[in-house]
Amino acid sequence: MSPELLALQKRLLHPFANPKLLERALTHRSFSSDHYERLEFLGDSVLNLAVSGLLFERLSQLPEGDLSRVRANLVKQDTLFQIATGLGLSNCLRLGDGEKRSGGHKRPSILADAVEALIGAVYLDAGFEPANALVRRLYAGVELSAQMSAMGKDPKTELQEWLQARKMKLPVYRVVATLGEAHKQTFDVECTVQETGDSERGIGASRRAGEQAAAAAMLQRLHKADTGRPAA
């Protein structure tokens, strides 16, 4: 393991039983086919569960909708980018030459994805409890307050609340295609509402951004359908 990864392991306070997981969590697809995207997918779910538990404890008086908005603000790209910066992930990323030249080591979307991949790596390495403990350490310096629920809703959160208010299942997001060169990719993401069978697509510079764009398109479609529906 490189000196940079050994130092990062100490900052994470998690000694990896399988160091290859740590390496993979910091490997961009421009560097190797053995990259972090699957770990990112897993880490995203672990992060949401861990943050949900944290908010359930700390903000016990908030209703579900407000808790969802606070969580959305805590797991969004900007917050994860700040956490990545605090961990010094820029110096640990493994990027292809093109991505390096284009400043990938400072790109918020890549750094935010790497944080999720690290959480997924710890989960695979040692299980949920160590991963949950890591999330709590990472968010120790992040203020948790009810006021965060008043911040602007992102499209994914707004769509989730719209569906929940109508007792409908959460939308399903799927990456349809990854476009462009490895150092400058865009993600084509499909959002599907299972009850209605409606699907919309969105494109973004990261998977997360693509999901937000698809959610925004779906909201526009659903609101238009609501407006055009005859009064009962």
C-alpha positions as CSV (number, residue, x, y, z in Angstrom):
1,M,0.0,0.0,0.0
2,S,1.3,3.5,-0.9
3,P,2.2,6.0,1.8
4,E,-0.8,8.1,0.8
5,L,-3.2,5.3,1.3
6,L,-1.6,4.2,4.6
7,A,-2.0,7.8,5.8
8,L,-5.6,7.9,4.6
9,Q,-6.3,4.6,6.4
10,K,-5.2,6.2,9.6
11,R,-7.4,9.2,9.0
12,L,-10.4,6.9,8.4
13,L,-9.6,5.0,11.7
14,H,-10.3,1.8,9.9
15,P,-7.5,-0.7,9.2
16,F,-8.5,-2.6,6.1
17,A,-8.4,-6.4,6.3
18,N,-8.5,-6.3,2.5
19,P,-6.4,-3.3,1.3
20,K,-7.5,-3.9,-2.3
21,L,-10.9,-2.5,-1.4
22,L,-9.3,0.8,-0.3
23,E,-7.4,1.0,-3.6
24,R,-10.5,0.2,-5.6
25,A,-12.5,2.9,-3.8
26,L,-10.1,5.5,-5.0
27,T,-9.7,4.3,-8.5
28,H,-11.5,6.2,-11.3
29,R,-12.6,4.4,-14.4
30,S,-10.1,6.4,-16.4
31,F,-7.3,4.6,-14.6
32,S,-8.5,1.0,-14.6
33,S,-11.4,-1.3,-15.3
34,D,-11.3,-2.3,-11.7
35,H,-12.8,1.1,-10.5
36,Y,-14.9,2.5,-7.7
37,E,-18.4,2.7,-9.4
38,R,-19.9,-0.5,-7.9
39,L,-18.5,0.4,-4.5
40,E,-20.0,3.9,-4.9
41,F,-23.4,2.3,-5.7
42,L,-23.2,0.2,-2.5
43,G,-21.8,3.1,-0.4
44,D,-24.7,5.4,-1.4
45,S,-27.2,3.0,0.2
46,V,-25.1,2.5,3.3
47,L,-24.6,6.3,3.7
48,N,-28.3,7.0,3.4
49,L,-29.1,4.3,6.1
50,A,-26.4,5.6,8.4
51,V,-27.4,9.2,8.1
52,S,-31.1,8.3,8.5
53,G,-30.2,6.6,11.8
54,L,-28.2,9.6,12.9
55,L,-31.0,12.0,12.2
56,F,-33.6,9.7,13.8
57,E,-31.5,10.0,17.0
58,R,-30.5,13.7,16.9
59,L,-33.6,15.3,15.4
60,S,-36.3,13.2,17.1
61,Q,-39.0,15.9,16.9
62,L,-38.9,16.4,13.1
63,P,-41.6,14.8,10.9
64,E,-40.7,12.4,8.1
65,G,-40.7,15.1,5.3
66,D,-38.4,17.4,7.2
67,L,-36.0,14.5,8.0
68,S,-35.9,13.6,4.3
69,R,-35.0,17.2,3.4
70,V,-32.2,17.3,6.0
71,R,-30.9,14.0,4.8
72,A,-30.9,15.2,1.2
73,N,-28.7,18.2,2.2
74,L,-26.3,15.9,4.1
75,V,-25.7,13.4,1.3
76,K,-25.7,15.9,-1.6
77,Q,-22.5,16.4,-3.6
78,D,-21.5,19.7,-2.0
79,T,-21.5,18.1,1.5
80,L,-19.6,15.0,0.4
81,F,-17.1,17.2,-1.5
82,Q,-16.4,19.1,1.8
83,I,-15.9,15.7,3.6
84,A,-13.6,14.5,0.8
85,T,-11.5,17.7,1.1
86,G,-11.2,17.3,4.9
87,L,-9.9,13.7,4.3
88,G,-7.4,14.9,1.7
89,L,-8.7,12.5,-0.9
90,S,-7.4,14.6,-3.8
91,N,-3.9,13.2,-3.2
92,C,-5.1,9.6,-3.0
93,L,-7.2,9.3,-6.2
94,R,-5.9,7.1,-9.0
95,L,-6.8,8.8,-12.2
96,G,-5.9,8.3,-15.9
97,D,-3.6,10.8,-17.6
98,G,-6.5,12.6,-19.4
99,E,-8.5,13.0,-16.1
100,K,-5.4,14.2,-14.3
101,R,-4.7,16.9,-17.0
102,S,-8.3,18.1,-16.8
103,G,-8.2,18.5,-13.0
104,G,-10.1,15.4,-12.0
105,H,-8.4,15.3,-8.6
106,K,-10.3,18.5,-7.7
107,R,-13.6,17.8,-9.4
108,P,-16.4,17.7,-6.8
109,S,-18.4,14.9,-8.5
110,I,-15.4,12.6,-8.5
111,L,-14.4,13.4,-4.9
112,A,-18.0,13.0,-3.7
113,D,-18.3,9.6,-5.5
114,A,-15.0,8.5,-3.8
115,V,-16.4,9.2,-0.4
116,E,-19.4,7.0,-1.1
117,A,-17.1,4.3,-2.5
118,L,-15.0,4.4,0.7
119,I,-18.1,3.8,2.8
120,G,-19.0,0.9,0.5
121,A,-15.5,-0.5,0.8
122,V,-15.6,-0.4,4.6
123,Y,-19.0,-2.1,4.5
124,L,-17.6,-4.9,2.4
125,D,-14.4,-5.1,4.5
126,A,-16.0,-5.3,7.9
127,G,-19.8,-5.0,7.8
128,F,-22.4,-2.3,8.6
129,E,-21.4,-1.3,12.1
130,P,-17.8,-0.2,11.2
131,A,-19.3,1.5,8.1
132,N,-21.9,3.2,10.3
133,A,-19.2,4.3,12.7
134,L,-17.2,5.7,9.8
135,V,-20.1,7.8,8.6
136,R,-20.6,9.2,12.1
137,R,-17.0,10.2,12.3
138,L,-17.1,11.8,8.9
139,Y,-20.2,13.8,9.9
140,A,-18.9,14.7,13.3
141,G,-17.9,18.2,12.1
142,V,-21.1,18.7,10.1
143,E,-23.9,20.7,11.8
144,L,-27.1,18.8,12.1
145,S,-30.1,21.1,12.5
146,A,-33.8,21.3,11.8
147,Q,-33.1,24.5,9.8
148,M,-31.5,22.3,7.1
149,S,-35.0,21.1,6.2
150,A,-35.9,24.7,5.1
151,M,-33.2,24.7,2.4
152,G,-34.3,24.3,-1.2
153,K,-35.4,20.9,-2.1
154,D,-33.5,19.1,-4.8
155,P,-35.6,17.4,-7.6
156,K,-35.0,13.8,-6.2
157,T,-36.3,14.8,-2.8
158,E,-39.3,16.7,-4.2
159,L,-40.2,13.7,-6.4
160,Q,-39.9,11.3,-3.5
161,E,-42.2,13.5,-1.4
162,W,-44.7,13.9,-4.3
163,L,-44.9,10.1,-4.6
164,Q,-45.1,9.4,-0.9
165,A,-47.9,11.9,-0.5
166,R,-49.9,9.8,-2.9
167,K,-48.9,6.5,-1.3
168,M,-46.8,5.5,-4.3
169,K,-43.5,3.6,-4.4
170,L,-40.2,5.4,-4.6
171,P,-38.9,6.0,-8.2
172,V,-36.3,3.6,-9.7
173,Y,-33.1,5.1,-11.2
174,R,-31.1,3.3,-13.8
175,V,-27.9,4.4,-15.7
176,V,-28.9,3.8,-19.4
177,A,-25.6,4.8,-20.9
178,T,-22.2,6.4,-20.1
179,L,-21.2,8.8,-22.8
180,G,-17.9,10.5,-23.8
181,E,-14.2,9.9,-23.0
182,A,-13.2,8.5,-19.6
183,H,-11.9,11.8,-18.4
184,K,-15.0,13.8,-19.5
185,Q,-18.0,11.5,-19.1
186,T,-21.7,12.2,-18.9
187,F,-24.3,9.9,-17.5
188,D,-27.7,9.2,-19.2
189,V,-30.0,8.2,-16.4
190,E,-33.6,6.9,-16.5
191,C,-36.2,7.6,-13.8
192,T,-39.2,5.3,-13.6
193,V,-42.4,5.5,-11.6
194,Q,-43.6,2.0,-11.3
195,E,-47.3,2.6,-10.6
196,T,-47.8,4.7,-13.7
197,G,-45.2,3.2,-15.9
198,D,-43.8,6.7,-16.7
199,S,-40.1,7.1,-17.5
200,E,-38.0,10.1,-18.1
201,R,-34.3,10.6,-18.9
202,G,-31.7,13.0,-17.6
203,I,-28.1,13.6,-18.4
204,G,-25.4,14.9,-16.0
205,A,-21.7,15.0,-15.4
206,S,-22.0,12.4,-12.7
207,R,-24.5,9.6,-11.9
208,R,-26.0,11.8,-9.1
209,A,-26.4,14.8,-11.5
210,G,-28.0,12.5,-14.1
211,E,-30.5,11.3,-11.4
212,Q,-31.4,14.8,-10.4
213,A,-32.0,15.8,-14.1
214,A,-34.2,12.7,-14.6
215,A,-36.1,13.5,-11.4
216,A,-36.7,17.1,-12.6
217,A,-38.0,15.8,-15.9
218,M,-40.3,13.4,-14.2
219,L,-41.7,16.1,-11.8
220,Q,-42.4,18.3,-14.8
221,R,-44.3,15.4,-16.5
222,L,-46.3,14.6,-13.3
223,H,-47.2,18.2,-12.6
224,K,-48.4,18.6,-16.2
225,A,-50.5,15.5,-15.9
226,D,-52.0,16.8,-12.6
227,T,-52.8,20.2,-14.2
228,G,-54.5,18.5,-17.2
229,R,-56.6,16.1,-15.1
230,P,-60.3,17.0,-14.9
231,A,-61.6,18.1,-11.5
232,A,-63.5,15.4,-9.6
